[in-house]
Every structure is written in structure tokens, then in C-alpha cells.
């Protein structure tokens, strides 16, 4: 029960911090310079600039259909958190004054995107969104099966920045793209952290020796799969093999691959990026 209460507290703390960070990025940097971000936030900023409708109203109204989709597809708790988060962002933008930090266009674009990205990343960590674009992209990707979520978001943002170039001018559009890149990098950093994890799968006839290197020298946990080889260069068919899978940081990958290939030059190594991990032995054990 205590753990659940702590989780709820941390989630809402992250959402609140995300609201204030995104608000600071918008009002402290971008709005006065007429730069925009991507997604629903970018659409709201663009419409606010050409219609004089307050962005606080547009931001919430345009997100309503996406919140409804989120409720139907991702559950009531996600929809509730996201509705409160987006409403909180709109209220903060409407009621709280943030001073213009700088008039330098490059600093405005970079740091405006920085604070927006931090805000969106914190909100996602808390189980909510501040922008409904990802909800729509996720649902569309499931229906089309031809485009990934990132592809759909990219297509939408190309349209948004194309409209910005036409309505706000090419210079504002280019700085807006820089804002979007900065925000995207910060979202990735908040969600994935500085230690990007890599999954390594090793198929080798010397799997037991390799397992000992991973566990004893690197202090990492491993999972062993039972497999059989197909027809390889050595001519063996259905030869039983232990397949090793481990997760480590990208900085540890080159050293481990070098050790593996020294032990078995014929080892088959598969490397893949890991977006997120829960549980397991991710932190190094003490090695004596």
C-alpha cells in the first residue's frame, strides 16, 4: 500500500513539474518570438499567432479529440491524468506570468525546446501526455501497419512546419524546426536516460565460457535460451546450442564483443537498442 501511494505521489509530482517546465518553455521563450513546436502544441501556437485566440484555449480544445481516443484505447486513468495535465498546462499559460528570458533567436529556439521536451518527458514518466499527437500516431500506426509512430509524427510535423514557413516566414519555420529537434532530444533523454541500454544476443558453441565472462567479469545478468543451430558453415544440423541474452550499457558493448570474439571468432552476435527496462539485473554487481 505504501509503495502504491509513493508511486501515485511521484507520478503527480512529475506531471506538475512537467506542466511548469513546458509552460516556461512556451511563455519564457517561444511565444514572444513567434516560434512553434511540433504536434498539437505547434498547431495551437500557429493558430494563436494568426487568429489571436489565446493559446491556453486552443491547446485544450484541440487536444480534446485525442483525449477521447486515449480514453477509449488506453483506459480511464491515462485519460484522466492526461486531461488534468493538459488542463493544468492551459491554466498555467493563462494565469501565470513568465518573463522573456532572452531575445537571442538561437537561444530561444534551443532552450524553448529544451524546457518543453523536459516537460513532456516528465509528464510521460508520470503516465500522462501534454500533447495528443502521440496518441493519434499510435492508433494510426496500428491501423495502417505500414507506418511506425515516429513516421506518422514526422509526417504531421512536416505539414505543420510547412504551414509555419508559409504563414510565419521561412526564418521562423527553420528556428521552429530547431525547437522541435531540441524538444525531441530532451524527451528521449528523460525517457531513456543517459545510460542507453543495449540488448546483446550471442549464439556460440562456447556459450558457457561467454556466460562466465558476462556474469563474473562484467557483473551483468544473463538469460539462457535453449536452441538448435541450422545448417551453418560447419555443416552441423540441429546441433544444440545455448543462446545467451544480456542487457548492458552502450559503453560496455565494444569491450564485451571483443572478449566474445577472442573466445569464439565464429560467434554470432546480435545487437539491438532497448527503449525501456523494468526489473532484472541492470545495475552492475560488485566484482571481487
MIFI-765004 format. One line per 2 residues: number of its first residue (from 1); for each residue x, y, z of C-alpha. Coordinates in pm, 1 decimal, decimal comma, always signed. Layout:
<pts>
NUM> X Y Z  ...
</pts>
This chain:
<pts>
1> +0,0 +0,0 +0,0  +286,3 +235,1 +87,7
3> +458,0 +160,0 -243,6  +136,1 +239,3 -433,8
5> +98,4 +572,4 -252,4  +460,5 +661,1 -328,2
7> +409,2 +573,2 -694,9  +96,0 +792,0 -715,4
9> +278,4 +1080,2 -542,9  +579,0 +1055,2 -776,2
11> +354,3 +1035,7 -1084,8  +164,8 +1352,8 -994,9
13> +483,1 +1532,3 -891,7  +633,6 +1454,5 -1233,2
15> +318,3 +1573,5 -1409,5  +317,2 +1902,4 -1213,9
17> +685,9 +1960,1 -1283,8  +620,1 +1880,3 -1649,1
19> +339,5 +2137,2 -1666,6  +556,9 +2415,8 -1526,4
21> +858,5 +2324,4 -1739,6  +654,5 +2321,6 -2062,0
23> +480,0 +2646,8 -1963,9  +816,0 +2811,4 -1900,2
25> +944,7 +2693,4 -2237,6  +640,2 +2833,5 -2415,4
27> +593,4 +3169,1 -2240,0  +952,8 +3231,9 -2136,0
29> +1099,1 +3164,3 -2480,9  +884,4 +3073,0 -2780,2
31> +561,0 +3273,3 -2785,9  +720,1 +3617,7 -2792,6
33> +949,6 +3511,4 -3078,4  +671,8 +3350,3 -3285,0
35> +849,8 +3014,4 -3292,6  +643,3 +2697,8 -3270,7
37> +691,0 +2336,9 -3165,1  +559,8 +2024,3 -3335,0
39> +238,2 +1830,9 -3275,6  -81,0 +1969,0 -3124,8
41> +123,3 +2227,7 -2933,5  +263,9 +2356,5 -3261,9
43> -80,3 +2369,4 -3423,8  -215,9 +2562,8 -3123,5
45> +75,0 +2808,2 -3135,4  +33,9 +2858,4 -3509,6
47> -341,2 +2921,3 -3482,6  -292,8 +3151,1 -3184,5
49> -44,9 +3356,2 -3385,3  -274,2 +3405,0 -3686,3
51> -615,9 +3425,1 -3513,2  -534,0 +3596,2 -3180,2
53> -727,5 +3325,5 -2993,8  -547,0 +3258,1 -2663,2
55> -318,9 +2956,4 -2685,1  -448,4 +2834,3 -2348,2
57> -791,8 +2778,0 -2505,3  -665,7 +2631,1 -2832,0
59> -429,9 +2391,3 -2657,4  -707,7 +2229,2 -2458,2
61> -978,3 +2234,4 -2728,8  -758,4 +2078,6 -2999,3
63> -643,9 +1806,4 -2759,5  -999,2 +1702,9 -2661,5
65> -1049,0 +1456,9 -2953,3  -714,4 +1293,7 -2877,2
67> -804,6 +1262,9 -2508,8  -1127,0 +1088,6 -2610,5
69> -926,6 +845,3 -2824,1  -690,3 +789,8 -2532,6
71> -984,8 +709,7 -2306,1  -1126,1 +453,4 -2547,9
73> -797,3 +285,3 -2631,2  -571,1 +331,1 -2327,9
75> -804,1 +341,2 -2030,6  -969,9 +587,5 -1797,2
77> -667,6 +650,3 -1571,8  -448,0 +753,1 -1865,1
79> -723,9 +978,8 -1998,2  -784,5 +1133,4 -1654,9
81> -417,0 +1206,9 -1595,3  -373,3 +1349,0 -1946,3
83> -686,4 +1565,1 -1920,6  -569,8 +1711,1 -1589,2
85> -217,3 +1759,9 -1726,1  -332,3 +1941,5 -2042,3
87> -589,1 +2146,3 -1847,3  -314,9 +2234,6 -1597,4
89> -87,4 +2344,1 -1881,4  -363,7 +2562,9 -2027,9
91> -443,5 +2721,1 -1689,7  -75,7 +2782,4 -1617,6
93> -29,5 +2952,5 -1954,1  -336,7 +3167,3 -1892,8
95> -273,0 +3273,3 -1534,5  +99,5 +3264,1 -1457,9
97> +339,9 +3523,1 -1590,7  +680,9 +3407,1 -1712,2
99> +934,3 +3675,0 -1813,7  +1101,4 +3666,4 -2153,6
101> +1439,6 +3512,1 -2082,8  +1630,5 +3617,3 -2394,2
103> +1583,1 +3789,8 -2727,2  +1851,6 +3580,2 -2895,8
105> +1675,5 +3366,3 -3154,9  +1913,3 +3071,6 -3136,7
107> +1895,9 +3053,9 -2756,6  +1518,8 +3092,0 -2773,1
109> +1480,5 +2800,5 -3013,8  +1721,0 +2567,2 -2830,7
111> +1615,7 +2636,8 -2472,0  +1247,9 +2674,7 -2552,1
113> +1259,4 +2324,5 -2698,4  +1470,0 +2209,9 -2402,4
115> +1210,1 +2307,1 -2141,4  +916,8 +2183,9 -2348,8
117> +1091,2 +1849,7 -2400,9  +1165,9 +1818,1 -2029,0
119> +803,0 +1895,3 -1951,8  +662,6 +1641,1 -2197,1
121> +913,1 +1380,6 -2079,5  +821,1 +1430,5 -1712,4
123> +450,3 +1405,8 -1794,5  +500,6 +1080,8 -1985,7
125> +703,2 +943,9 -1694,4  +404,7 +1029,4 -1476,6
127> +165,5 +837,7 -1703,3  +14,7 +1130,1 -1895,3
129> +70,7 +1335,9 -2209,3  +82,0 +1710,6 -2267,6
131> +33,1 +1667,1 -2642,5  -217,4 +1431,5 -2804,1
133> -16,6 +1375,3 -3122,4  +143,9 +1054,2 -2997,5
135> -199,0 +907,5 -2913,9  -324,5 +962,8 -3267,7
137> +1,3 +840,5 -3421,5  -8,4 +522,1 -3212,0
139> -363,8 +440,5 -3318,1  -297,5 +518,9 -3684,6
141> +15,3 +303,3 -3688,4  -184,7 +7,7 -3556,2
143> -444,3 +50,8 -3830,4  -213,6 +107,8 -4127,4
145> +65,9 -131,4 -4017,6  +279,7 +35,4 -4284,0
147> +396,6 +335,3 -4084,4  +557,1 +349,2 -3742,2
149> +452,5 +600,5 -3477,7  +765,3 +806,5 -3546,3
151> +683,8 +812,2 -3920,8  +334,2 +948,3 -3859,7
153> +458,7 +1211,7 -3614,8  +724,6 +1314,2 -3867,2
155> +468,9 +1348,6 -4149,5  +240,5 +1559,0 -3929,5
157> +527,3 +1786,0 -3827,3  +641,2 +1831,6 -4187,3
159> +292,5 +1964,8 -4262,4  +297,3 +2189,7 -3954,6
161> +639,6 +2338,2 -4029,8  +545,9 +2378,7 -4395,7
163> +244,8 +2583,0 -4286,4  +468,9 +2779,9 -4049,5
165> +704,1 +2865,1 -4336,6  +408,6 +2996,4 -4538,7
167> +238,0 +3187,3 -4254,4  +525,9 +3299,2 -4031,6
169> +815,2 +3313,7 -4277,0  +1099,8 +3079,9 -4357,5
171> +1328,4 +3203,0 -4078,5  +1068,3 +3138,0 -3806,2
173> +996,6 +2795,8 -3955,5  +1364,3 +2699,3 -3952,7
175> +1406,5 +2810,0 -3591,3  +1086,9 +2617,9 -3509,7
177> +1238,4 +2301,2 -3654,6  +1540,3 +2356,9 -3428,9
179> +1298,7 +2392,3 -3134,7  +1133,2 +2064,1 -3226,2
181> +1468,3 +1883,3 -3254,1  +1576,2 +2018,3 -2915,2
183> +1246,6 +1910,3 -2755,0  +1266,8 +1563,7 -2911,8
185> +1618,8 +1507,4 -2782,2  +1517,6 +1607,0 -2430,3
187> +1213,1 +1376,4 -2439,9  +1440,6 +1088,3 -2541,8
189> +1684,1 +1177,0 -2264,8  +1413,1 +1194,3 -1996,8
191> +1251,5 +867,9 -2107,4  +1563,7 +663,3 -2184,0
193> +1821,0 +825,6 -1957,9  +2189,7 +881,6 -2010,0
195> +2260,9 +508,0 -1987,8  +2107,7 +379,9 -2307,9
197> +2073,6 +4,6 -2275,2  +2163,9 -241,0 -2548,5
199> +2040,9 -597,8 -2577,7  +2306,1 -847,9 -2691,3
201> +2217,3 -1196,8 -2814,2  +2508,5 -1438,5 -2858,5
203> +2493,2 -1774,3 -3035,4  +2812,1 -1969,8 -2978,3
205> +2939,7 -2320,3 -2919,3  +3134,9 -2174,7 -2623,3
207> +2831,5 -2025,2 -2453,8  +2924,6 -2138,6 -2103,3
209> +3262,2 -1960,7 -2114,7  +3097,6 -1647,9 -2254,5
211> +2831,1 -1661,8 -1982,7  +3103,2 -1659,9 -1715,8
213> +3268,7 -1356,7 -1876,8  +2940,7 -1163,5 -1874,3
215> +2844,1 -1255,3 -1517,9  +3183,3 -1262,4 -1346,8
217> +3387,8 -1001,5 -1531,8  +3112,2 -754,9 -1623,4
219> +2877,1 -828,1 -1334,4  +2574,1 -846,5 -1564,8
221> +2282,1 -1087,7 -1552,5  +2213,4 -1323,3 -1843,4
223> +1922,5 -1526,1 -1976,2  +1995,0 -1860,5 -2141,4
225> +1775,4 -1987,7 -2423,4  +1785,0 -2346,6 -2544,2
227> +1824,4 -2355,3 -2922,0  +1946,2 -2560,8 -3214,2
229> +2164,1 -2447,3 -3498,7  +2055,3 -2466,5 -3858,9
231> +2283,0 -2556,4 -4146,3  +2594,4 -2342,8 -4096,0
233> +2943,6 -2332,6 -4238,8  +3048,4 -2612,9 -4008,9
235> +2787,0 -2842,2 -4167,2  +2613,3 -2932,5 -3839,5
237> +2233,8 -2956,6 -3846,7  +2020,3 -2925,7 -3529,0
239> +2326,7 -2904,1 -3309,0  +2203,1 -2799,0 -2959,5
241> +2320,7 -2454,4 -2857,3  +2275,4 -2234,0 -2550,6
243> +2178,8 -1883,2 -2664,9  +2286,6 -1603,0 -2431,7
245> +2092,3 -1279,1 -2392,2  +2212,7 -990,0 -2176,6
247> +2137,7 -619,9 -2134,4  +2418,7 -368,6 -2080,3
249> +2502,7 -5,8 -2145,6  +2625,6 +100,8 -2486,0
251> +2965,1 +188,7 -2334,8  +3015,5 -174,3 -2231,6
253> +2923,5 -325,1 -2569,8  +3259,2 -287,0 -2755,7
255> +3461,4 -446,8 -2473,3  +3222,2 -740,9 -2439,9
257> +3211,3 -804,1 -2815,0  +3590,5 -803,0 -2824,9
259> +3606,2 -1059,5 -2542,8  +3344,4 -1280,5 -2710,1
261> +3519,5 -1281,5 -3046,6  +3850,6 -1367,7 -2880,2
263> +3687,4 -1669,0 -2717,3  +3494,8 -1769,4 -3029,0
265> +3567,6 -1590,0 -3359,7  +3268,7 -1772,2 -3513,9
267> +3020,2 -1642,6 -3254,5  +2701,7 -1490,5 -3394,9
269> +2624,8 -1162,4 -3213,9  +2301,0 -967,9 -3249,3
271> +2284,0 -614,3 -3108,6  +1963,1 -414,7 -3056,7
273> +1857,3 -95,4 -2880,5  +1640,8 -126,6 -2568,4
275> +1386,1 +153,8 -2520,2  +1296,2 +71,2 -2161,3
277> +1359,7 -192,1 -1894,5  +1190,4 -297,8 -1572,7
279> +1332,4 -531,2 -1309,0  +1617,2 -773,8 -1367,1
281> +1986,1 -715,3 -1302,1  +2052,3 -384,1 -1474,5
283> +2299,2 -236,2 -1230,9  +2641,2 -394,1 -1212,2
285> +2703,5 -628,2 -922,6  +3017,8 -581,8 -722,0
287> +3303,3 -778,4 -873,5  +3566,6 -908,0 -635,8
</pts>
